[in-house]
Amino acid sequence: MARYYFDLHDGAQSVRDDDGAEFDSREAAVQAATRSAAEIGRGRLARGDISAVVIEMLDERGQRVCTVKA
């Protein structure tokens, strides 16, 4: 299992994921990042907030794996 970190950016603030989460594969981690961005985006839209949400996914070495926008 590998640990991945999901840092959240919304233009106004950034939240660093210091704990991370373990996944069986890189693909599973990317899917989780995509689901998280979609859920956060839906919640913001429901409140009338249309600003973009970006999740930057990092691996255990701090290397960017992917960036997901919602």
Backbone hydrogen bonds, N-H to C=O, Kabsch-Sander energy under -0.5 kcal/mol:
donor,donor_aa,acceptor,acceptor_aa,energy
2,A,23,F,-2.1
4,Y,21,A,-2.7
5,Y,58,L,-2.6
7,D,5,Y,-0.7
7,D,56,E,-2.6
8,L,15,V,-2.7
9,H,54,V,-2.8
10,D,13,Q,-2.2
15,V,8,L,-3.1
16,R,14,S,-0.5
18,D,16,R,-1.0
21,A,4,Y,-2.3
23,F,2,A,-2.6
29,A,25,S,-1.6
30,V,26,R,-2.4
31,Q,27,E,-2.3
32,A,28,A,-2.0
33,A,29,A,-2.3
34,T,30,V,-2.3
35,R,31,Q,-2.6
36,S,32,A,-2.6
37,A,33,A,-2.4
38,A,34,T,-2.1
39,E,35,R,-2.5
40,I,36,S,-2.6
41,G,37,A,-2.7
42,R,38,A,-2.6
43,G,39,E,-2.1
44,R,40,I,-2.2
45,L,41,G,-2.6
46,A,42,R,-2.2
47,R,43,G,-1.0
47,R,44,R,-0.5
48,G,45,L,-1.6
49,D,44,R,-2.7
50,I,48,G,-0.7
54,V,9,H,-3.2
55,I,68,V,-3.1
56,E,7,D,-2.9
56,E,54,V,-0.6
57,M,55,I,-0.6
57,M,66,C,-2.9
58,L,5,Y,-2.8
58,L,56,E,-0.5
59,D,63,Q,-2.4
62,G,59,D,-2.0
65,V,57,M,-3.6
66,C,57,M,-1.2
68,V,55,I,-2.9
70,A,53,V,-2.8
